[in-house]
Amino acid sequence: MHYDCINGSHGLPHDPFKAIVAPRPIGWIGSKGKSGIQNLAPYSYFNAVADKPHFIMFSSVGIKDSVKNSEETGVFTFSLATEKLFDAMNGSSVQAAYNVDEFKLTNLAYSQGKYVDAPYVKDSPAALECKYWKTIDMPGANRSKGTGTYVILGQVVGIFINDSFIKEGLFDASEARPLVRLGYMNYGVVGKENTFTKNRPQLDKEGNLMEINEWDGKYR
Ligand SMILES: Cc1cc2nc3c(=O)[nH]c(=O)nc-3n(C[C@H](O)[C@H](O)[C@H](O)COP(=O)(O)O)c2cc1C
């Protein structure tokens, strides 16, 4: 199949878009309203978008509590959602009134950020503390007026890592076993069984690609 996704239709029972852009990391966003009510919710329209300084984004269909709080207080956190934390992550996605604290609802312990006044998941192997930067009101088709999707961008100003996940100086992501979002209601887990290490290639004198070796500790 090959279809026009603006004027045409996929004709399938569900839009395959998110199953194609997969896996997506899960942005487990912690925030706090002006009133002090804490909030936690997963966002799979989420990613790291810049280094030096680090920036991350999440995208909300409608002005959800995480958006409202981040804009109101200027801060939010990201906690790494892992296989062990699946039930709490899923539980925190429940549609609940603004005054519901999803940390309490899902029996999750929290820590207050060291650099920003927002909570993160205490038992998560890693968390990012962020300062809200801006909201992008995403346009509709052909750049027409926005359709109610908001991208929030934040600068990472502090990073928490549970030291037991640092092995020989590296954050051991496959030991942390992060959850990833696939399409539909499907998930995956990143672990040792499905990860590998390869260095980037170099060109030899003749301009041909040289054999790729195991990582020697140098970034190329
Ligand atoms: C794994 C997962 C990923 C999700 N990703 C998104 C997303 O990218 N954007 C969005 O608007 N909602 C997403 N949701 C739904 C929100 O988590 C849900 O609407 C939640 O109630 C929002 O909470 P809040 O209003 O406290 O921010 C996702 C749910 C799950 C379970």
The ligand as an SDF file (V2000), in Angstrom:
LIG
                    3D

 31 33  0  0  0  0  0  0  0  0999 V2000
    2.8210    4.7650   27.0560 C   0  0  0  0  0  0  0  0  0  0  0  0
    1.9130    5.9600   26.9020 C   0  0  0  0  0  0  0  0  0  0  0  0
    2.3070    7.0090   26.0800 C   0  0  0  0  0  0  0  0  0  0  0  0
    1.4960    8.1460   25.9520 C   0  0  0  0  0  0  0  0  0  0  0  0
    1.9040    9.1580   25.1230 N   0  0  0  0  0  0  0  0  0  0  0  0
    1.1640   10.2710   25.0160 C   0  0  0  0  0  0  0  0  0  0  0  0
    1.6260   11.3570   24.2020 C   0  0  0  0  0  0  0  0  0  0  0  0
    2.7000   11.3020   23.5910 O   0  0  0  0  0  0  0  0  0  0  0  0
    0.8370   12.4720   24.1280 N   0  0  0  0  0  0  0  0  0  0  0  0
   -0.3310   12.5640   24.8110 C   0  0  0  0  0  0  0  0  0  0  0  0
   -0.9990   13.6140   24.7180 O   0  0  0  0  0  0  0  0  0  0  0  0
   -0.7810   11.5580   25.5850 N   0  0  0  0  0  0  0  0  0  0  0  0
   -0.0580   10.4250   25.7260 C   0  0  0  0  0  0  0  0  0  0  0  0
   -0.4860    9.4000   26.5300 N   0  0  0  0  0  0  0  0  0  0  0  0
   -1.7130    9.5860   27.3290 C   0  0  0  0  0  0  0  0  0  0  0  0
   -1.4200   10.4050   28.5880 C   0  0  0  0  0  0  0  0  0  0  0  0
   -0.4730    9.7360   29.4170 O   0  0  0  0  0  0  0  0  0  0  0  0
   -2.7230   10.6060   29.3970 C   0  0  0  0  0  0  0  0  0  0  0  0
   -3.6200   11.3970   28.6290 O   0  0  0  0  0  0  0  0  0  0  0  0
   -2.5180   11.2260   30.7540 C   0  0  0  0  0  0  0  0  0  0  0  0
   -3.7390   11.2020   31.4670 O   0  0  0  0  0  0  0  0  0  0  0  0
   -2.0340   12.6580   30.6830 C   0  0  0  0  0  0  0  0  0  0  0  0
   -1.8120   13.0850   31.9980 O   0  0  0  0  0  0  0  0  0  0  0  0
   -1.7060   14.5860   32.4910 P   0  0  0  0  0  0  0  0  0  0  0  0
   -3.0010   15.2890   32.1320 O   0  0  0  0  0  0  0  0  0  0  0  0
   -1.5580   14.3870   33.9680 O   0  0  0  0  0  0  0  0  0  0  0  0
   -0.4980   15.2240   31.8630 O   0  0  0  0  0  0  0  0  0  0  0  0
    0.2610    8.2270   26.6560 C   0  0  0  0  0  0  0  0  0  0  0  0
   -0.1400    7.1420   27.4590 C   0  0  0  0  0  0  0  0  0  0  0  0
    0.6690    6.0220   27.5650 C   0  0  0  0  0  0  0  0  0  0  0  0
    0.2320    4.8630   28.4240 C   0  0  0  0  0  0  0  0  0  0  0  0
  1  2  1  0
  2  3  1  0
  2 30  2  0
  3  4  2  0
  4  5  1  0
  4 28  1  0
  5  6  2  0
  6  7  1  0
  6 13  1  0
  7  8  2  0
  7  9  1  0
  9 10  1  0
 10 11  2  0
 10 12  1  0
 12 13  2  0
 13 14  1  0
 14 15  1  0
 14 28  1  0
 15 16  1  0
 16 17  1  0
 16 18  1  0
 18 19  1  0
 18 20  1  0
 20 21  1  0
 20 22  1  0
 22 23  1  0
 23 24  1  0
 24 25  2  0
 24 26  1  0
 24 27  1  0
 28 29  2  0
 29 30  1  0
 30 31  1  0
M  END
$$$$
